[in-house]
Amino acid sequence: MNNHCSRYKCSECGKCCRGKGELSVHRRSHSGEKPFQCSVCGRRFKMAGHLTDHSRIHTGEKPYKCRVCEKAFSRSGELTVHMRVHTGDKPHKCSVCDKCFSQSSSLQKHEQRKHSDVSSHLCSFCGKQFMTVRDVKSHVRVHTGAKPFSCKHCSEEFGRLEQLNSHLLMSHNEGTWFTCHICLKKFALKGGLKQHMLRHEGVKAYVCDECPKRLYSI
């Protein structure tokens, strides 16, 4: 066995790391430790870099600028994806049909829709098709009326966790609003703010699987 590997080897899963620091960070994937906390909203992170990226949601800082159109982004990965609008680069290739995509998320959706066994992704009540089993389970509650998420402050119950979180924020002031630093519009869910910001930035991050048309959301 390589002496370097044995020195920085995870005792939980056997993964070999390049050094003490990397091993320390890796161990958090097993322990769930998140030592870096946001001073604004209290959210915690496993790595300092993740906290830095997150903090830009509150500050509005966008240090990564496109050299072609000068649009700016808070994360380097967002700029990388955006540049493909200009270059036409599609590095994510389907292993089944060789179709290429600019984003890994678009490839995953394509594979789920076109090449996966969709039998387990169908609603047994109405036959509607979904991309994941999780989406099916959430949808089925529309038919069954199940509301497994209960508010601890009142008698309200919800079919989805995000509905409960929105209720806690809007009705009981529990949680943190996600605020657009440009127009100050507030959102109960981070995903809502993220979709909203795309419109300010003019970024159509989603590409239709069937044609070249780009969309702000799907």
C-alpha positions, 0 to 999 in steps of 0.5 A: 500500500502507498505510504502516503495513502495509508497516512491520509486514508479515511477510516470510515470509507477507505478513501485516500486523500492528498493531505491532512486538510483534505482528509479533515474536510472529507470526514465531514461528509460522514460526521455531518459537521458544518463548522462555518456559519453565515452571520446573516441567516445562520445557515451552516456549511462544511467548507469555508469556500461554500460560506463565501459563495453563500454570503454573496446572496446577502451582499450582492457581490458578483466578482465573476464578469463575462468578458464578452457581454460583461454580465456578472455572477456571484460564482465562478461556476455560473460564469463557466456555464454562461460562457457556453451561451457565447461559445456554443460549447456542449461538454455533457454528452448522453452515453445512449444517443450522443446528444450533447448539452451545455449543462449537466442538469440538462443531460440528467433531465434528458436521460431521465425523460428519454432513456430511464425506466419510467414505469416507477415514475408514473402516478398510479392514480392519473398516469402522469409521468415524473422525472423522479420517484420523489416527484411522484410521491409528492404528486400522489398527495394531490390524490390522497390528500396526505399532509405529512408536514405539520406546523408546530405553531398552529393546526395547519398541515401541508403536503410538501416541506417547502409549503410548510417552510413558506408558511412558517416564514409568512405566518409566524416570522420563522426563517429567513427571507431571501431578498433580491439586492436589485429590486428588494423583492422577497422570496420565502424559498431560495429557489424562487430568488434564484429564478428571479435573479436570472431575469435581472441577469438576462440569463436563460439557463435552461435549454429545451431538449427538442429545440435551441430555445432557451428559457428562464425556468422550466 
